[in-house]
Amino acid sequence: MADYDIPADLLDARRAFDEAQAGVEAALVGLPSPVDIANQEAEISDEQQAEIDEARAAHLELTMLLRGHPWWKTVDNAHEAQMALQKAAKTTD
């Protein structure tokens, strides 16, 4: 894999994206089962829905920030660069 000089703002955005992903997953953990919802035996509360919506909005915003970063136009292999970014984001300074 090639070495990539990943911009600090992109690395920060990737770390924030990972945190947002965890936030979405955490918001979904406490929900009733889809079967119970479909059978009208349970429902998602307004508070739960608001938490999910907020977490998904943050996740989407960071997705757009990551994908739209100008650095991607400078790399020779987007897949390898993505793997390098993921690895670098998991490395603590």
N, C-alpha and C positions, 0 to 999 in steps of 0.2 A: 504494500500500500504506500502510496506517495505521501510525503510530508506536506502538510498544508498549514499555511499561516492564517489561522482563524482569527478574525477580528474579535476584539473583546466584547463589543456590543452584541455580536451574534452568539458568542458563547454564553453571555448573560441571558440572552433571550431563550436559548436552548434550555438552560437550567430553570428558568421561570416556566417554560413550557412543560418540563417534567413535573414541576410542582403543581402546575395547573391540571395536568393529567391526573395526578394523584388526588387533587381536589374533586375532580369529576367522579373518580372511582369512589371516593369517600362519601360523596353525596348520594351515590346510588346504592351503597351498602345497606342502608336502613330502610329501603323501600319494601313494600309488600310484594309478594310474588306476582308476576304478570297473570298467572292463572287466577289468583284470588281477585285481582282487579277486573279481569274479564268476566268473572262470575259474579261481580258486584258484591263480593264478600269483604273487600277492602278498597281503600282509595288512597291516593297520594294527597297529603295535606297541602294547603296553600303555602305553608312555610317550607315544606320539602320541595315543592315545585319551584319556589323562588330560589332556594339554595342550588338546585340543579341548573336552573336557567342562568344564574350568576356564574356558576362554575363553568358551564359550557360556553358562555360568552367570553370569559377570560381565556379559555382554551382556544377558541376560534380566533380571537384577536392575536394571540401569540403565534398561532399557526400562520396567519397572514403575514405577520412580521417576519417570521423565519423564512417562509417561501418567497417573499418579495425582497429579501435582502440582496443588494447589488453584488455581493461577494460571489454569489452563485454563477454569475456571468463570467467570472474570471477563472473558474476551476476547469481542469481538463476532463475530470470524470466526476459527475455529480454524485453518483452512488458511493464512490470511495470517499468523496468529501463529506457526504452525509455520515458515513460510518466513522470517519475521523472526528467529526463534530460530536457525535453521540459519545464516543470514547472520551474525548476531552471534557465533555460536560460532566461525566461521571467521576473524573479525576479531581480530587480536592487539592487546592493550592497549599 
